[in-house]
Amino acid sequence: MTRPIRGRLPYSTLSIVAPQTTVFIPANLWNGSDNAGAWIPKSLTEEITYLYYDQNLDVGSKVQLYVLWTTESSTTTDTVTFTGKYSPITPEADAIPATSAFTALDTAFVADTVVGSKYIHRTAAGVINAASITDGDALALSLSVSANSGLDVTAGTAAKSVKVLGVEIAYTLTNL
């Protein structure tokens, strides 16, 4: 074994990074979703909620949310915009507030455009900034459709309906 050079560690610490994880939560597990495989919003005011908890979530890093959705529309000018909100909840200390008291995502979802009929679409990330929650908090999440162009959110024509398949949550795990 060779001795390290004076003042240097015997190995590089540059490659030590906290592990990332991604969790997919199907829409049918969200409170307010009335469909077996997907949530089909019936108005711009309808929303679904979910309580997410992972004690290993690194609160010093951002949390990214992606909406996975589909439609039977093939019109590539059709768009949909989702609104995400959150509320940190301390277990055994906080009641779950009304969604009107939730905080908007620090980086909102942007309009997502139809790529093709029956494609699985994935929005750009909606973000909860680092240090927005504290260690041990659960995340109450809310999702709704805030705008659409060409797509149906009034339960009209099935071919133009927005069908939310679920939400992907990506975050950094704490360094154990």
GIUR-V577056 format. One record per run of one state. SS is the DSSP state (a for helix, b for strand, c for the rest). FROM is the first residue (numbers start at 0). LEN is the number of residues. Records with the same first field share a line. If there is no record, write none. Layout:
SS=FROM-LEN ; FROM-LEN
This chain:
c=0-19 ; 29-1 ; 31-7 ; 39-7 ; 52-4 ; 57-5 ; 70-8 ; 90-8 ; 101-1 ; 104-2 ; 107-4 ; 113-7 ; 122-3 ; 128-8 ; 149-2 ; 152-5 ; 161-1 ; 173-3
b=19-7 ; 30-1 ; 38-1 ; 46-6 ; 56-1 ; 62-8 ; 78-12 ; 102-2 ; 106-1 ; 111-2 ; 120-2 ; 125-3 ; 136-13 ; 151-1 ; 160-1 ; 162-11
a=26-3 ; 98-3 ; 157-3
